[in-house]
Amino acid sequence: MNDRIKDKENIYRIDDSGVAKRAWNPCPTLKANMGTYPDRVPIIRDDFGIRKLTPYECLAFQGFSEEYRLPAIALAPIYKAIGNAVPVSLVKRIAEKLLLL
C-alpha cells in the first residue's frame, strides 16, 4: 500500500479493488460504512506517514464548524454518524432551488 500512496496532495480511499487515488474534489464520499469497516475511512500521507482522516477532518468535509465537539464514544459510531450526516450547506442549496421552482 505504501508504494501506491505517494504524495501529500491527494486523499485516498481503500475500496474493493485496492487503493484508489482521489478522483473527487475535495474528498471521496464519506460513507456510513466507515464505522463498520475501519479500512473505509479515507487516508492521506502527511509528514509522519500514512494515516486515516480524523473524525474532525471528516466533519470539516461535511460542513461542520470547527467549534463542533464530538461525544466521548468509540470511533466506529462516530465515523458511522459522520458518514450518515447530510451537510447543512447542501440542504440549504437544495431548498433554495426548490423554492425557486
C-alpha positions in Angstrom: 0.0 0.0 0.0 2.8 2.4 0.8 4.0 2.5 -2.8 0.5 3.5 -4.0 0.1 6.4 -1.6 2.9 8.6 -2.7 2.0 12.3 -2.5 0.6 14.5 0.2 -1.7 16.3 -2.2 -4.3 13.6 -2.5 -6.8 11.8 -0.4 -7.0 8.1 -1.0 -9.7 5.5 -0.3 -9.4 1.8 0.1 -12.1 0.0 -1.9 -12.7 -3.5 -3.2 -10.1 -3.0 -5.9 -7.4 -1.7 -3.6 -6.1 1.8 -3.0 -8.0 4.4 -5.1 -6.4 7.8 -5.7 -8.6 10.8 -5.3 -10.8 11.4 -8.3 -13.0 13.5 -6.2 -12.7 17.1 -5.2 -12.1 17.7 -2.4 -12.8 14.4 -0.8 -14.3 11.0 -1.6 -17.8 10.3 -0.4 -17.8 9.8 3.4 -20.0 6.7 3.8 -21.6 5.2 6.9 -19.6 2.0 6.4 -16.6 3.9 7.6 -17.9 2.9 11.1 -18.4 -0.7 10.1 -15.3 -1.2 8.1 -12.4 0.9 9.5 -10.4 0.5 6.3 -13.1 2.5 4.5 -12.0 5.8 6.2 -10.2 8.0 3.6 -6.4 8.1 4.1 -3.7 10.6 3.4 0.1 10.8 3.6 1.4 13.5 5.8 4.8 14.4 7.3 4.5 11.5 9.7 3.4 8.8 7.3 0.1 7.3 6.1 -2.9 7.8 8.3 -6.7 7.9 8.3 -8.6 11.2 8.2 -9.5 12.1 11.8 -13.2 12.4 12.7 -12.7 16.2 12.9 -11.3 16.3 9.4 -14.3 14.3 8.2 -16.6 16.7 10.0 -15.0 19.6 8.2 -15.7 18.0 4.8 -19.3 17.6 5.9 -19.5 21.3 6.7 -19.5 21.2 10.5 -17.9 24.2 12.2 -14.5 23.9 14.0 -16.3 24.5 17.3 -18.4 21.3 17.0 -17.4 18.8 19.6 -17.9 15.1 19.4 -19.1 13.0 22.3 -16.6 10.8 24.1 -17.6 7.5 22.5 -15.8 4.9 20.3 -14.6 5.9 16.9 -16.7 3.4 14.9 -20.1 5.0 15.8 -18.6 8.5 15.3 -17.4 7.6 11.7 -20.8 6.0 11.0 -22.6 9.1 12.2 -20.4 11.4 10.1 -21.0 9.2 7.0 -24.7 9.4 7.6 -24.6 13.2 8.1 -26.1 15.5 5.4 -24.2 18.8 5.1 -26.3 21.7 6.1 -25.0 23.7 3.1 -26.3 21.0 0.7 -29.7 21.0 2.3 -29.8 24.8 2.1 -28.9 24.8 -1.6 -31.5 22.2 -2.4 -34.2 24.1 -0.5 -33.3 27.3 -2.3 -33.6 25.6 -5.7 -36.9 24.1 -4.7 -38.3 27.4 -3.6 -37.4 29.0 -6.9 -39.2 26.3 -8.9 
